[in-house]
Each structure stands twice: as structure tokens, then as C-alpha cells.
Amino acid sequence: MRQSPLAPFALALLMCLGSPVHAADAPKDAAKAQSDKDGKKDELPIPPERSVVTRHSVRIDGRSIGYKATAGTLLIKDDKDKPAVSVFYVAYTVDDGKPDRRPVTFMFNGGPGSSSMWLHMGSFGPVRVANKGDQPIPPPPYQTVPNEYSLLDKTDLVFVDAPGTGYSQLVGAAKGKDYYGVDQDAAAFAKFITRYVGDNHRWNSPKFLFGESYGTTRSAVLVKLLQQQGMEFNGVVLMSSILDFSVWANTGVDHAYVVNLPTEAAIAWYHDKVPGKPADLAGFLADVRRFAGGDYTLALAKGDALAPAEADRIADRLSKYIGLSPTYIKEANLRIDPSRFRKELLRDQRRTVGRLDGRFEGIDPDAAGETPDGDAASDAATGAYLAAFNQYVATELKFSGNRSYLPNNYGVINRGWDWKHKQGRGFGFTQAPYVGSDLASAMRRNPHLKVFSANGYYDLATPFYATEFDLGHLGLDPSIRKNIEFGFYPSGHMIYFDIDALKQVKADLARFYDEAAPRT
């Protein structure tokens, strides 16, 4: 049988995107249930909707904020008005006497196939996992702490698990193919958000979407879809973005090497592999960006016609930025694949660097391979986040699921994911999705829509220069283009894993919310 053009692409995503959890780590009983569900015609039971309310407080900027936590499920229906997905969510809301003026933000992770556990327990919820930036979290017992950098002082927060992840599950006659795809997934989230907004009387509240990794892909499609359906948004937060998948779908695209270069340089800088290492990382990366978008792009564009002397010059310059030898760079044809870079940078120390966060170091069985055997950054946090989430939900939120919590369900969801996107560019060929046009369309339709792009310098899964390029090529009028803001932080894919970075991004987002939804 002929392999789908996107099959290698989908497999690559299992390696480079989503949350730092391996597919084999997912609880097997829940994953098997969803897998069996997809292969059978008989219907699964439809559980009743549930909600458990508890009350808490958290101290933010020296002020104690009381809030209500609602952990529950909502049923969304298919086109025949039959229940199809039981969606699990946790909402944190503050009663300030003006519910129709208080912002509400819908938050979700990526994958596709990841629950919202990572954002929930690491970023801007009222409780977070304690950790130390670029160091693996030690074994249990794990510690959760009140999150002084929570966004609850600016907005209510609704963390949503995607269909087939966390406690969200397909029910009734629903099949995976109905929900596991770019457009199918966005449609499901649109139904949930519309239902939540209606049930909780939030139609007049300022509204935001907050996605991480593939969640940024979802946000671009979702904000356009919901605005077409009549629900306007104030802002979209894109954390560790991927809007154009073509750089992963085809290794022959030179653009991929260009946009990865500044991240590779940042990682080399962190590990003291940059000759004459400058003190200022931001200034150093500004220089790398100029080279990447200029001489390096032009050199790669010449292909086989590049003169040997010019190749030598480019290789020498690359060596000064990414710490690899000019000989190795020339042998790689000036094109340094991220996986090769991760293996080569610290080869002399018999170490590899992480993909989700290049600050982390791993140890392979041997030092002779071309690519790392795993991702040290992924291994650093998985157990802690899952254990902390299960303990927190059960003991603090008083919610117990009727099945194991699935931090990810990659084995089922990615295997059948439909990557076709009807809003994508091209001539109808099966291809990697591009969703920048969706975001651009939403911004043109709503010229008040603001976008904040948060990026980690050490993230090789969704490199920051790729995001800069994509958001800088939306074809927007200058009056709209000014609505896009950027934040760059000394962290990786999970920006909030580093406390200093979390503090910085919270300050930037506080200002962003004040501008996008000024209180009256």
C-alpha cells in the first residue's frame, strides 16, 4: 500500500511537538478503551455531566484573591444532536461584582493528543509544580506551591482537555475520525467554548484563547471559526508557536535550517560553546538573526552552485555561532538538522541536549550515533506533573474521574490525525497545514484583536525565529500588524518551567491583558 505523503510528517510530530510525555507513558487502560472505541460500531455509555465546586485563595502581587474552582464535564453534541464528547475542564473564576466585564481565557496544550495538564500545573493557574528551571525535578514526593504568578488577577481561567485526552472522552456513537483532525478538533473546541459561555452567562465578557505548541495551531483556526460564528475575541496568546508545518513535512525545505539556526546558537551560547562568548544573549541572537535571514539564506538558495570559497566563509561564520567545527558543518552541506545538532554539540562530553529545552543534558548509550536516543528535557518533568496533577485534582478540587487520567493519547490520536486543513494554501494536494492565513483572516475581520507571541530561546521543537517569520508574513495592513507583540525568554518549550521566565512572561501578559481588555 502506498504510504500517505503525511505519514512521515505525523510520525515526526510524535518526536518534536506536544507535551513532554512519551506515548508509552499513558495509562494503558484508558488508551485501550479509546482505541477499542475507534474500532467498533457499538456505542459507549454516555456519562452524566458533572461539576464539583471548591473555594480557595491565592496571593498575587501582595494581594489575596479568593476564587472558585469548578472541575467538571460538559457534553458536546454531533451534527445529529447526539452527545459525542464528554469534555473535562477546570475553571477558576473570581467574583469581582462585574462578571460581564471580567475577562475569561480558554487554555489548552498541544500534541495533538495532549491534555491541558502542562499549562494547568506549570503556568498561570493558582497552583503550580515546584521546580528549578534547567534542572530535572527530583523523584517523589513532589511539591506544589501557590502560584504568585497566576493570571487570576487579570482573567478567569478555563483549562480544557482535548477530546480523547485527560478525562475528556468520546461517548455514544462518536468515532476518532470525527474529532482527531485539524478542522474536526477546532470544531469540537468551538462547541465546548460556546456551550461554556452560554451556560455561565459570559457572552459579554472579554474573551481570550491561550494555546501552547499545537495549541497555537488550534488557536489560529479556532479564533477564526468562532468569530465567523459570531463570538468575538479580545486576544490570542500563542506560547511556543507552530503555524506552518511545512518545515517539518519536507526535509528538503532550506527554510527549516534558516529558522532553526538562532535557537541552535542560543543553545550553544548556554553551553559555553560559542567562541568568545558575548555576555548579552539578546544582542548575540540579534546578530544571528541578521545572518540567518541574509547571508545564510542567500547561500542556501544557491544550492549546488555555491562557490567553495563562499561555502568556507559561511561554514566559518556558522561555527562561530553554533559551536560546531567548520569541517563538520561543510560535511553537512551547511545544513545543520536539529537532531544532529543535539547529538554533536556536546559529543566531546558524551552528552546530548534536549529538544524541548536545549539547556537539559542527556546521556546516550554511546557517543557514536547521529541523533539522540531521547529528549532529556522531556524526561525532566513528566512524572512530576502527572503525579502532582492527580494528587491535586483528587485532594484539592475533590474531583475523581471514572477512568485513568490520560496526560497524552498520542498512540491513538496521532495515528489517525487528519492533517488536511480546508483553509490551507495550495492546490488541493495533501500537505502539511498552514494556519497563519486563519489568524490573519481573524485579525482583518476584527481589527481590535490582539496577539501575544511568547517564545523560549532554547526551544528546538518550535523555534522562535520560525514564529517571528510566520507572524511577520501574514500580509497584514500596518494598522493591524501593530496588534502583534512578542516576548522572548531564557527558557525552552515549556517557558514557565523556568521561574525567572515565568515571572517575566506574567509581567508581559499582565500588560497585554490590560491593553486588550481595559477594565471600566
C-alpha positions as CSV (number, residue, x, y, z in Angstrom):
1,M,0.0,0.0,0.0
2,R,1.3,3.5,-0.9
3,Q,2.2,5.5,2.2
4,S,0.4,8.8,2.7
5,P,2.6,11.8,2.0
6,L,1.9,13.0,5.5
7,A,2.7,9.7,7.3
8,P,6.4,10.5,7.9
9,F,5.3,14.0,8.9
10,A,2.9,12.7,11.5
11,L,5.5,10.4,12.9
12,A,8.0,13.3,13.2
13,L,5.4,15.2,15.2
14,L,5.4,12.5,17.8
15,M,9.1,13.2,18.3
16,C,9.0,17.0,18.3
17,L,5.8,18.6,19.4
18,G,3.2,18.5,22.1
19,S,3.9,17.9,25.8
20,P,7.0,16.2,27.2
21,V,5.3,12.8,27.6
22,H,6.2,9.6,25.8
23,A,3.2,7.7,24.3
24,A,4.1,4.6,26.2
25,D,3.7,6.5,29.5
26,A,-0.1,7.0,29.0
27,P,-2.2,4.8,31.3
28,K,-2.9,1.7,29.1
29,D,-6.4,1.0,30.2
30,A,-7.8,4.4,29.2
31,A,-5.8,4.5,25.9
32,K,-7.0,1.0,25.0
33,A,-10.6,2.0,25.7
34,Q,-10.4,4.8,23.3
35,S,-8.6,2.6,20.7
36,D,-11.2,0.0,21.0
37,K,-13.9,2.6,20.7
38,D,-12.5,3.7,17.4
39,G,-12.5,0.2,16.0
40,K,-16.1,-0.8,17.0
41,K,-19.5,0.2,15.8
42,D,-21.2,-0.3,19.2
43,E,-21.8,2.8,21.3
44,L,-20.1,3.7,24.6
45,P,-22.1,4.8,27.6
46,I,-22.9,8.5,27.8
47,P,-21.9,9.6,31.3
48,P,-23.9,12.4,33.0
49,E,-22.4,15.8,33.2
50,R,-20.7,16.5,36.5
51,S,-19.3,19.5,38.3
52,V,-17.5,19.9,41.7
53,V,-17.1,23.4,43.2
54,T,-14.5,24.3,45.8
55,R,-13.3,27.6,47.1
56,H,-9.7,28.8,47.6
57,S,-7.5,31.8,47.7
58,V,-4.1,32.7,46.3
59,R,-1.8,35.7,46.9
60,I,-0.7,37.6,43.8
61,D,1.3,40.8,43.9
62,G,0.8,41.0,47.6
63,R,-3.0,40.8,47.3
64,S,-5.1,37.8,48.4
65,I,-7.5,36.8,45.7
66,G,-10.4,34.5,46.5
67,Y,-11.6,32.2,43.7
68,K,-14.0,29.4,42.9
69,A,-12.7,26.3,41.2
70,T,-15.1,24.2,39.1
71,A,-13.9,20.8,38.0
72,G,-16.4,19.1,35.7
73,T,-17.5,17.8,32.4
74,L,-19.8,19.1,29.6
75,L,-21.3,17.1,26.8
76,I,-20.9,18.4,23.3
77,K,-23.1,17.0,20.5
78,D,-22.6,15.9,17.0
79,D,-24.4,17.2,13.9
80,K,-27.3,14.9,14.7
81,D,-27.7,16.5,18.1
82,K,-26.4,13.4,19.8
83,P,-23.9,13.5,22.7
84,A,-20.4,12.8,21.2
85,V,-17.7,14.0,23.6
86,S,-17.6,14.4,27.4
87,V,-15.2,17.3,27.8
88,F,-13.3,17.7,31.1
89,Y,-12.4,21.2,32.2
90,V,-11.3,23.1,35.3
91,A,-12.5,26.7,35.6
92,Y,-11.1,29.2,38.0
93,T,-13.3,32.2,38.5
94,V,-13.2,35.3,40.6
95,D,-16.4,37.1,41.7
96,D,-15.5,40.8,41.5
97,G,-19.1,42.0,41.2
98,K,-18.7,42.6,37.4
99,P,-18.9,39.2,35.8
100,D,-19.8,40.7,32.4
101,R,-16.6,42.8,32.5
102,R,-14.2,40.3,33.8
103,P,-12.1,38.5,31.1
104,V,-12.2,34.8,30.6
105,T,-9.4,32.8,29.0
106,F,-9.7,29.3,27.5
107,M,-6.3,27.4,27.8
108,F,-5.1,24.2,26.2
109,N,-2.0,22.3,25.3
110,G,-1.0,20.7,22.1
111,G,0.3,17.4,20.7
112,P,-2.1,16.9,19.0
113,G,-3.1,14.4,21.7
114,S,-2.1,16.2,24.9
115,S,-4.2,17.1,27.8
116,S,-4.0,20.6,29.4
117,M,-2.1,19.3,32.4
118,W,1.1,21.2,31.5
119,L,-0.3,24.7,31.3
120,H,-2.6,23.9,34.2
121,M,0.1,22.8,36.6
122,G,3.0,24.8,35.4
123,S,2.0,28.2,34.0
124,F,-0.8,30.5,35.2
125,G,-3.2,28.5,37.3
126,P,-3.4,29.2,41.0
127,V,-1.2,26.2,41.9
128,R,2.0,25.1,40.2
129,V,4.6,22.3,40.4
130,A,7.7,23.5,42.2
131,N,10.8,23.1,40.0
132,K,14.2,24.7,39.3
133,G,14.4,25.9,35.8
134,D,17.0,23.9,33.9
135,Q,17.3,21.1,36.4
136,P,15.3,17.8,36.3
137,I,12.7,17.5,39.0
138,P,13.8,15.0,41.7
139,P,11.6,11.9,42.4
140,P,8.6,12.0,44.7
141,P,7.3,13.3,46.9
142,Y,6.7,16.3,44.6
143,Q,5.8,19.7,45.8
144,T,3.0,22.0,44.6
145,V,3.0,25.7,45.7
146,P,0.6,28.6,45.4
147,N,1.4,30.4,42.2
148,E,2.1,34.0,42.8
149,Y,2.5,34.4,39.0
150,S,-1.0,33.2,38.2
151,L,-3.1,35.2,35.8
152,L,-6.2,35.1,38.1
153,D,-5.7,38.8,38.9
154,K,-6.3,39.6,35.3
155,T,-8.7,36.9,33.9
156,D,-10.7,33.9,34.8
157,L,-9.1,30.7,33.5
158,V,-10.7,27.6,31.9
159,F,-8.3,24.7,31.2
160,V,-9.8,22.3,28.7
161,D,-8.7,18.8,27.8
162,A,-8.9,17.9,24.1
163,P,-11.2,15.0,23.1
164,G,-9.6,11.7,23.9
165,T,-7.1,13.2,26.4
166,G,-7.2,13.8,30.2
167,Y,-10.7,13.0,31.4
168,S,-12.2,14.0,28.1
169,Q,-13.6,11.0,26.2
170,L,-15.6,10.1,23.1
171,V,-19.1,8.8,24.0
172,G,-22.1,7.4,22.2
173,A,-21.5,6.7,18.5
174,A,-18.6,9.2,18.1
175,K,-15.5,7.9,16.3
176,G,-12.0,9.2,16.4
177,K,-12.1,10.4,12.8
178,D,-14.9,12.8,13.8
179,Y,-12.6,14.7,16.2
180,Y,-9.0,13.8,15.5
181,G,-8.0,16.3,12.8
182,V,-7.1,20.0,12.4
183,D,-10.6,21.1,11.5
184,Q,-12.5,18.5,13.4
185,D,-10.6,19.4,16.6
186,A,-11.3,23.1,16.2
187,A,-15.0,22.4,15.6
188,A,-15.1,20.4,18.9
189,F,-13.4,23.2,20.9
190,A,-15.8,25.8,19.3
191,K,-18.8,23.8,20.5
192,F,-17.3,23.5,24.0
193,I,-16.5,27.2,24.3
194,T,-19.9,28.2,23.0
195,R,-21.6,25.9,25.5
196,Y,-19.5,27.1,28.4
197,V,-20.0,30.8,27.5
198,G,-23.8,30.3,27.3
199,D,-24.1,28.2,30.4
200,N,-22.1,30.6,32.5
201,H,-23.5,33.8,31.1
202,R,-20.2,35.0,29.8
203,W,-21.2,36.3,26.3
204,N,-20.4,39.9,27.3
205,S,-17.1,39.0,28.9
206,P,-13.8,39.9,27.2
207,K,-12.5,36.6,25.8
208,F,-9.1,35.2,25.1
209,L,-7.6,32.0,23.7
210,F,-4.3,30.7,25.1
211,G,-2.6,27.8,23.3
212,E,0.8,26.2,23.7
213,S,2.6,24.2,20.9
214,Y,-0.1,22.6,18.7
215,G,-2.5,24.6,20.9
216,T,-1.3,27.6,18.9
217,T,-2.3,25.9,15.7
218,R,-5.7,25.2,17.2
219,S,-6.0,28.8,18.4
220,A,-5.4,30.2,14.9
221,V,-8.1,28.0,13.4
222,L,-10.4,28.4,16.4
223,V,-10.4,32.2,16.7
224,K,-11.4,32.5,13.0
225,L,-14.1,29.8,13.4
226,L,-15.7,31.3,16.5
227,Q,-15.6,34.8,15.1
228,Q,-17.4,33.5,12.0
229,Q,-20.0,32.1,14.3
230,G,-20.5,35.4,16.0
231,M,-18.3,35.2,19.1
232,E,-15.7,38.0,19.1
233,F,-12.3,37.8,20.9
234,N,-10.1,40.4,22.5
235,G,-6.9,38.5,22.3
236,V,-5.0,35.3,21.5
237,V,-1.8,34.2,23.4
238,L,0.5,32.0,21.4
239,M,3.1,30.2,23.5
240,S,5.8,28.2,21.7
241,S,4.0,28.5,18.3
242,I,3.8,26.3,15.2
243,L,1.7,27.9,12.5
244,D,3.4,26.4,9.4
245,F,4.2,22.7,9.4
246,S,5.9,22.7,6.1
247,V,9.3,22.9,7.7
248,W,8.7,19.5,9.3
249,A,6.9,17.9,6.4
250,N,9.8,18.1,3.9
251,T,13.5,18.0,5.0
252,G,14.4,19.5,1.6
253,V,13.0,22.9,2.6
254,D,16.0,25.1,3.3
255,H,13.8,27.5,5.3
256,A,13.8,24.9,8.1
257,Y,17.6,25.3,8.5
258,V,17.3,29.1,8.5
259,V,14.7,29.3,11.2
260,N,16.4,26.7,13.5
261,L,19.8,28.5,13.4
262,P,19.1,31.2,16.1
263,T,17.8,28.6,18.5
264,E,20.9,26.4,17.9
265,A,23.0,29.4,18.5
266,A,21.2,30.2,21.8
267,I,21.8,26.6,23.0
268,A,25.5,26.7,22.0
269,W,25.7,30.0,23.9
270,Y,24.2,28.5,27.0
271,H,26.6,25.5,27.0
272,D,29.6,27.8,26.5
273,K,30.3,26.5,23.0
274,V,30.3,29.9,21.3
275,P,33.9,31.2,20.8
276,G,34.5,34.4,22.6
277,K,31.0,34.1,24.2
278,P,29.3,37.5,24.4
279,A,27.7,38.4,27.7
280,D,24.4,39.6,26.2
281,L,22.4,36.7,24.8
282,A,19.7,39.0,23.2
283,G,22.3,41.0,21.3
284,F,24.1,37.9,20.2
285,L,20.9,36.4,18.8
286,A,20.1,39.7,17.0
287,D,23.3,39.2,15.1
288,V,22.5,35.6,14.4
289,R,19.1,36.5,13.1
290,R,20.6,39.0,10.6
291,F,23.0,36.4,9.3
292,A,20.2,33.7,9.1
293,G,17.9,36.0,7.1
294,G,20.7,37.4,5.0
295,D,23.9,35.7,4.0
296,Y,22.9,32.3,5.2
297,T,19.6,32.3,3.3
298,L,21.3,33.5,0.1
299,A,24.0,30.9,0.4
300,L,21.5,28.0,0.8
301,A,19.4,29.4,-2.1
302,K,22.4,29.0,-4.4
303,G,22.3,25.3,-3.8
304,D,25.0,23.3,-5.7
305,A,26.1,26.5,-7.4
306,L,27.6,27.9,-4.2
307,A,31.3,28.5,-4.8
308,P,33.7,26.6,-2.5
309,A,35.2,29.8,-1.1
310,E,31.8,31.1,-0.2
311,A,30.9,27.8,1.4
312,D,34.1,28.1,3.5
313,R,33.1,31.6,4.6
314,I,29.6,30.5,5.6
315,A,30.9,27.5,7.4
316,D,33.3,29.6,9.5
317,R,30.6,32.0,10.4
318,L,28.2,29.2,11.4
319,S,30.9,27.7,13.5
320,K,31.3,30.9,15.5
321,Y,27.5,30.9,16.1
322,I,26.7,27.3,16.9
323,G,30.0,25.9,18.2
324,L,30.4,23.0,15.7
325,S,33.6,22.7,13.6
326,P,33.7,24.2,10.1
327,T,34.6,20.7,8.8
328,Y,31.5,19.1,10.3
329,I,29.3,22.0,9.0
330,K,30.7,21.6,5.5
331,E,30.3,17.9,5.6
332,A,26.6,18.5,6.5
333,N,26.4,20.7,3.4
334,L,25.9,23.8,5.6
335,R,22.6,22.4,6.8
336,I,22.5,21.5,10.4
337,D,19.5,19.4,11.3
338,P,18.3,20.0,14.9
339,S,18.7,16.3,15.8
340,R,22.3,16.2,14.5
341,F,23.0,19.4,16.4
342,R,21.6,18.0,19.6
343,K,24.0,15.0,19.3
344,E,27.1,16.9,18.1
345,L,27.2,19.9,20.3
346,L,28.4,18.1,23.5
347,R,29.7,14.9,21.8
348,D,33.1,15.6,23.4
349,Q,31.4,15.3,26.8
350,R,29.4,12.3,25.8
351,R,26.2,14.3,26.3
352,T,23.2,15.3,24.2
353,V,21.0,18.4,24.5
354,G,17.2,18.4,24.8
355,R,14.8,19.3,22.0
356,L,12.0,20.8,24.1
357,D,14.6,22.7,26.1
358,G,18.2,22.7,24.9
359,R,19.6,23.5,28.4
360,F,19.0,19.9,29.5
361,E,21.7,17.3,29.0
362,G,21.1,13.6,28.3
363,I,23.3,10.6,28.2
364,D,23.1,8.1,25.3
365,P,24.3,4.5,25.3
366,D,27.2,5.6,23.1
367,A,28.7,8.7,21.6
368,A,28.9,7.5,18.1
369,G,25.3,8.0,16.9
370,E,24.0,10.6,14.5
371,T,21.0,11.6,16.6
372,P,20.0,11.4,20.3
373,D,18.1,8.4,21.6
374,G,15.6,10.6,23.5
375,D,14.8,14.0,24.9
376,A,16.4,14.9,28.2
377,A,14.0,17.9,28.6
378,S,11.0,15.6,28.2
379,D,12.3,13.2,30.8
380,A,12.9,16.0,33.3
381,A,9.2,16.8,34.1
382,T,6.8,14.2,33.0
383,G,6.5,12.2,36.2
384,A,6.2,15.2,38.5
385,Y,3.5,16.9,36.5
386,L,1.3,13.8,36.2
387,A,1.7,12.8,39.9
388,A,1.1,16.4,41.1
389,F,-2.0,16.8,38.9
390,N,-3.6,13.6,40.0
391,Q,-3.0,14.4,43.7
392,Y,-4.2,18.0,43.3
393,V,-7.4,17.2,41.4
394,A,-8.4,14.5,43.9
395,T,-7.5,16.2,47.1
396,E,-7.9,19.9,46.4
397,L,-10.5,20.0,43.7
398,K,-12.4,16.9,45.0
399,F,-12.9,15.5,41.5
400,S,-12.4,11.8,40.8
401,G,-12.6,10.5,37.2
402,N,-14.3,7.3,36.2
403,R,-11.1,6.4,34.2
404,S,-7.4,6.9,34.4
405,Y,-6.3,10.5,33.5
406,L,-4.5,10.5,30.1
407,P,-1.8,13.1,30.1
408,N,-1.4,12.3,26.4
409,N,-3.0,9.9,24.0
410,Y,-0.6,10.2,21.1
411,G,-0.7,6.5,20.1
412,V,-4.4,6.7,19.3
413,I,-4.9,10.3,18.3
414,N,-1.8,10.9,16.2
415,R,-2.2,7.6,14.4
416,G,-5.5,8.7,12.9
417,W,-5.0,12.5,12.9
418,D,-6.3,14.2,9.8
419,W,-3.8,16.9,8.8
420,K,-5.8,18.3,5.9
421,H,-7.0,21.8,6.6
422,K,-9.6,23.4,4.3
423,Q,-8.3,26.9,5.0
424,G,-4.7,25.9,4.0
425,R,-2.9,27.2,0.9
426,G,-2.1,25.1,-2.1
427,F,-3.9,23.3,-4.9
428,G,-5.8,20.6,-3.0
429,F,-2.8,18.3,-2.5
430,T,-2.4,16.6,0.8
431,Q,0.1,18.7,2.6
432,A,1.2,19.9,6.0
433,P,-1.2,22.5,7.3
434,Y,-0.6,26.2,7.3
435,V,-2.8,28.2,9.7
436,G,-1.2,31.7,9.6
437,S,-3.9,32.6,7.0
438,D,-6.6,31.8,9.5
439,L,-5.1,34.1,12.1
440,A,-4.6,36.8,9.6
441,S,-8.2,36.5,8.4
442,A,-9.4,36.7,12.0
443,M,-7.3,39.8,12.6
444,R,-8.6,41.5,9.5
445,R,-12.2,40.7,10.4
446,N,-11.7,42.0,13.9
447,P,-9.0,44.8,13.7
448,H,-9.1,45.1,17.5
449,L,-7.9,41.5,18.0
450,K,-4.5,41.5,19.8
451,V,-1.9,38.7,19.6
452,F,0.9,38.0,22.1
453,S,3.6,35.5,21.0
454,A,5.7,34.0,23.8
455,N,8.9,32.2,22.8
456,G,11.6,30.3,24.6
457,Y,15.2,30.9,23.3
458,Y,16.1,27.2,23.9
459,D,13.1,25.6,22.2
460,L,14.1,23.4,19.2
461,A,10.6,22.0,18.9
462,T,9.0,25.3,17.9
463,P,12.0,27.7,17.2
464,F,11.4,31.3,18.0
465,Y,12.7,32.6,14.7
466,A,10.2,30.5,12.8
467,T,7.4,32.2,14.7
468,E,8.9,35.6,14.0
469,F,9.0,34.7,10.4
470,D,5.4,33.4,10.2
471,L,3.9,36.3,12.1
472,G,5.9,38.7,10.0
473,H,4.5,37.3,6.8
474,L,0.7,37.4,7.4
475,G,0.2,40.2,4.8
476,L,-1.5,42.5,7.3
477,D,-2.1,46.2,7.0
478,P,0.2,48.2,9.2
479,S,-2.8,49.4,11.3
480,I,-3.4,45.7,12.2
481,R,0.1,44.5,12.2
482,K,0.8,46.6,15.3
483,N,-1.6,44.4,17.3
484,I,1.1,41.6,17.3
485,E,3.5,41.6,20.2
486,F,6.4,39.3,21.0
487,G,8.1,38.1,24.2
488,F,11.4,36.2,24.3
489,Y,12.5,34.3,27.4
490,P,15.6,32.4,28.7
491,S,13.7,29.1,28.7
492,G,12.5,26.3,26.5
493,H,9.3,24.9,25.0
494,M,7.6,25.0,28.4
495,I,8.6,28.6,29.1
496,Y,7.1,28.5,32.6
497,F,9.4,25.7,33.6
498,D,11.9,28.4,34.4
499,I,10.7,30.6,37.3
500,D,12.6,33.7,36.1
501,A,11.0,33.3,32.7
502,L,7.6,32.7,34.3
503,K,7.9,35.9,36.2
504,Q,8.9,37.8,33.1
505,V,6.1,36.4,30.9
506,K,3.5,37.1,33.6
507,A,4.5,40.7,33.7
508,D,4.3,40.9,29.9
509,L,0.9,39.2,29.8
510,A,-0.5,41.4,32.6
511,R,0.2,44.4,30.5
512,F,-1.2,42.7,27.4
513,Y,-4.5,41.9,29.2
514,D,-4.8,45.5,30.4
515,E,-4.4,46.7,26.8
516,A,-6.6,44.2,25.2
517,A,-9.4,44.3,27.8
518,P,-9.2,47.5,29.8
519,R,-11.4,47.5,32.9
520,T,-14.1,50.1,33.3
